[in-house]
Amino acid sequence: MYDIVVVGGGVIGGMILRELTRYRLNVCLVEKENDVCMGQSKANSGIVHAGFDAQVGTLKAKFNVLGNRMMPKVAKELGVKYVNNGSLVVAFSDEEVKTLEQLKQRGEQNGVEGLEIIDRQKLAQIEPNISGKAVGALLAKSGGIICPYELTIAAIGNAMDNGAHLETNFEVVKIEGEYPEYLLFAADGRQITAKAVVNCAGINSQKIANLVGDEYFTVGGRRGEYMLLDRESGDLVNHTLFFTPTKLGKGILVSKTVDGNVILGPTAEDVDFNDTSTTSQGLNSVAEKAKAMCDNVPFYNVITSFSGVRAYCDRHDFIIEQSPQKRGFFHVAGIESPGLTSAPAIAEYVVNELIGGLFELKPNQNFNPNREPDYFFKNLTAEEKNKLIKSNPAYGKIVCRCEQITEGEIIRALTVNPKATDVDGVKRRTRAGMGRCQGGFCQPYVAEIIAKELGVCLCDVTKSGGESKLLTGESK
Ligand SMILES: Cc1cc2nc3c(=O)[nH]c(=O)nc-3n(C[C@H](O)[C@H](O)[C@H](O)COP(=O)(O)OP(=O)(O)OC[C@H]3O[C@@H](n4cnc5c(N)ncnc54)[C@H](O)[C@@H]3O)c2cc1C
């Protein structure tokens, strides 16, 4: 029996799992998909928010500001790229400048440091492509960017290296028992027992709560559509640019990503939980708003579009608490934005304050907080590259030409925790297929490497688990 089972392999479940492995606890994460990071955590803006958005006194405000401060260290330990690029909320009228003053005040009450209102002249100096209609901005120096799936995968990998177990394809459909013996049933009949359970199931966190009779909150789905521009356009902006929020919401953002692309989006539309489609209407509205923010947006450089579904909660705040009726059953539910930013702080709180109330937290003397980055070859010096290729010739073969990813890195992604098993899993870990051609050249080679390394038939290699096979059969 496990001490604790975490349901859901997103950034929240992943960071909590890692935090648990700091202590001598027997822990497991169950994930319904064939890989981790398959929900909101894989498709979002990747912004490490400063913390001026959330209402004063909310859990969102508290964990956003704490998570923002923790992120540089966590990213360094996990070998994940993080850039402190700062963010700007841009005003287009005197009325909006007044809103900036309110945001600054709210941010300061939340504990955000380094907030400054800047005029048109300074704004144009630091953002040369800003629209001529912008009149000023709120500069938040602590704003940053991170790759959300790199962070999630690294956190879970680090937790596994420190002793945690992972069960994929484990969709929790029934829960019986109570503390200190919960029994979790998967859709395929597998069972797991644990003394305590942490519900981190994202948009399904209400469903998991319902399984133990908790019906006091609801979680809905709100889709956000994005466009991604090639790295060639990386100079369009320096900071993350937000519109000034209005009664209709925050609007879209224009930002650089940690890998040098430009991201435009997201829209906000209430949808069915699993509807991650993109629409011409949504993408057109993203394009119109991006044009209103910046001059010279090079739309000819759009390399892909995607969408993510936010888990928005009727409490309008994070739910982080023990079930009112089930001891040892914890909900970390309805974690919408700024959940990515808040994840390290939420994890620390859940383990110290909630789990700590139930278990004695004895330090795991073998805990190692550090993890090697998943891909690194292109950043090495020529001398380092030569040395690596001599020790392992697979690093001498570039498979993804756009992103300069080697066969060595792809093989590594199939062998280190949490192991990739399909083409998209390799893509999220290594960036093979994330460049301008979007896998047009490298996908067949990646599939061949997967088949060879995992010892499976090429016909059985999938794009993203389930029935998403790349080949339907042999032609010759
Ligand atoms: C469009 C968009 C933009 C965003 N932008 C930002 C941003 O810029 N900055 C920021 O800080 N935050 C942002 N967020 C919020 C952030 O992405 C989320 O708060 C965070 O990813 C939530 O993580 P999670 O682990 O709770 O959920 P998820 O990542 O959704 O993980 C839940 C996991 O549970 C699994 N699961 C579900 N049901 C079951 C079951 N029955 N059994 C087993 N497993 C199950 C799912 O497959 C999934 O892997 C954004 C979100 C969206 C959607």
The ligand as an SDF file (V2000), in Angstrom:
LIG
                    3D

 53 58  0  0  0  0  0  0  0  0999 V2000
   -5.1820   28.4420  -22.2010 C   0  0  0  0  0  0  0  0  0  0  0  0
   -4.5020   28.4550  -20.8770 C   0  0  0  0  0  0  0  0  0  0  0  0
   -3.5270   29.4130  -20.5740 C   0  0  0  0  0  0  0  0  0  0  0  0
   -2.8900   29.4310  -19.3440 C   0  0  0  0  0  0  0  0  0  0  0  0
   -1.8400   30.2760  -19.1400 N   0  0  0  0  0  0  0  0  0  0  0  0
   -1.1740   30.2430  -17.9530 C   0  0  0  0  0  0  0  0  0  0  0  0
   -0.0200   31.0560  -17.7570 C   0  0  0  0  0  0  0  0  0  0  0  0
    0.4670   31.7220  -18.6620 O   0  0  0  0  0  0  0  0  0  0  0  0
    0.5460   31.0610  -16.5240 N   0  0  0  0  0  0  0  0  0  0  0  0
    0.0510   30.3390  -15.4850 C   0  0  0  0  0  0  0  0  0  0  0  0
    0.5820   30.4440  -14.3890 O   0  0  0  0  0  0  0  0  0  0  0  0
   -0.9990   29.4990  -15.6740 N   0  0  0  0  0  0  0  0  0  0  0  0
   -1.6130   29.4300  -16.8770 C   0  0  0  0  0  0  0  0  0  0  0  0
   -2.6610   28.5900  -17.0940 N   0  0  0  0  0  0  0  0  0  0  0  0
   -3.1130   27.7390  -16.0000 C   0  0  0  0  0  0  0  0  0  0  0  0
   -2.2680   26.4900  -15.8750 C   0  0  0  0  0  0  0  0  0  0  0  0
   -2.0180   25.9150  -17.1290 O   0  0  0  0  0  0  0  0  0  0  0  0
   -3.0200   25.5060  -14.9920 C   0  0  0  0  0  0  0  0  0  0  0  0
   -3.3760   26.1480  -13.7950 O   0  0  0  0  0  0  0  0  0  0  0  0
   -2.1910   24.2790  -14.6430 C   0  0  0  0  0  0  0  0  0  0  0  0
   -1.6510   23.7080  -15.7970 O   0  0  0  0  0  0  0  0  0  0  0  0
   -3.0970   23.2960  -13.9310 C   0  0  0  0  0  0  0  0  0  0  0  0
   -2.4020   22.0980  -13.7420 O   0  0  0  0  0  0  0  0  0  0  0  0
   -3.1410   20.8200  -13.1760 P   0  0  0  0  0  0  0  0  0  0  0  0
   -2.0660   19.8560  -12.8660 O   0  0  0  0  0  0  0  0  0  0  0  0
   -4.0960   21.2070  -12.1020 O   0  0  0  0  0  0  0  0  0  0  0  0
   -4.0800   20.3250  -14.3700 O   0  0  0  0  0  0  0  0  0  0  0  0
   -3.7270   19.5020  -15.6970 P   0  0  0  0  0  0  0  0  0  0  0  0
   -2.4770   19.9370  -16.3110 O   0  0  0  0  0  0  0  0  0  0  0  0
   -4.9480   19.5680  -16.5360 O   0  0  0  0  0  0  0  0  0  0  0  0
   -3.4940   18.0320  -15.1720 O   0  0  0  0  0  0  0  0  0  0  0  0
   -4.5290   17.1950  -14.7580 C   0  0  0  0  0  0  0  0  0  0  0  0
   -4.1520   15.7780  -15.1390 C   0  0  0  0  0  0  0  0  0  0  0  0
   -5.0940   14.8890  -14.5630 O   0  0  0  0  0  0  0  0  0  0  0  0
   -5.3120   13.8330  -15.4730 C   0  0  0  0  0  0  0  0  0  0  0  0
   -6.6040   13.2210  -15.1350 N   0  0  0  0  0  0  0  0  0  0  0  0
   -7.8210   13.7330  -15.3370 C   0  0  0  0  0  0  0  0  0  0  0  0
   -8.7690   12.8630  -14.9130 N   0  0  0  0  0  0  0  0  0  0  0  0
   -8.1280   11.7850  -14.4250 C   0  0  0  0  0  0  0  0  0  0  0  0
   -8.5620   10.5500  -13.8640 C   0  0  0  0  0  0  0  0  0  0  0  0
   -9.8570   10.2640  -13.7220 N   0  0  0  0  0  0  0  0  0  0  0  0
   -7.6290    9.6350  -13.4990 N   0  0  0  0  0  0  0  0  0  0  0  0
   -6.2990    9.9070  -13.6500 C   0  0  0  0  0  0  0  0  0  0  0  0
   -5.8400   11.0670  -14.1940 N   0  0  0  0  0  0  0  0  0  0  0  0
   -6.7400   12.0010  -14.5710 C   0  0  0  0  0  0  0  0  0  0  0  0
   -5.3100   14.5450  -16.8240 C   0  0  0  0  0  0  0  0  0  0  0  0
   -5.1090   13.6510  -17.9030 O   0  0  0  0  0  0  0  0  0  0  0  0
   -4.1910   15.5410  -16.6420 C   0  0  0  0  0  0  0  0  0  0  0  0
   -2.9490   15.0400  -17.0740 O   0  0  0  0  0  0  0  0  0  0  0  0
   -3.2860   28.5180  -18.3370 C   0  0  0  0  0  0  0  0  0  0  0  0
   -4.2440   27.5390  -18.6340 C   0  0  0  0  0  0  0  0  0  0  0  0
   -4.8090   27.4780  -19.8990 C   0  0  0  0  0  0  0  0  0  0  0  0
   -5.7200   26.3460  -20.2380 C   0  0  0  0  0  0  0  0  0  0  0  0
  1  2  1  0
  2  3  1  0
  2 52  2  0
  3  4  2  0
  4  5  1  0
  4 50  1  0
  5  6  2  0
  6  7  1  0
  6 13  1  0
  7  8  2  0
  7  9  1  0
  9 10  1  0
 10 11  2  0
 10 12  1  0
 12 13  2  0
 13 14  1  0
 14 15  1  0
 14 50  1  0
 15 16  1  0
 16 17  1  0
 16 18  1  0
 18 19  1  0
 18 20  1  0
 20 21  1  0
 20 22  1  0
 22 23  1  0
 23 24  1  0
 24 25  2  0
 24 26  1  0
 24 27  1  0
 27 28  1  0
 28 29  2  0
 28 30  1  0
 28 31  1  0
 31 32  1  0
 32 33  1  0
 33 34  1  0
 33 48  1  0
 34 35  1  0
 35 36  1  0
 35 46  1  0
 36 37  1  0
 36 45  1  0
 37 38  2  0
 38 39  1  0
 39 40  1  0
 39 45  2  0
 40 41  1  0
 40 42  2  0
 42 43  1  0
 43 44  2  0
 44 45  1  0
 46 47  1  0
 46 48  1  0
 48 49  1  0
 50 51  2  0
 51 52  1  0
 52 53  1  0
M  END
$$$$
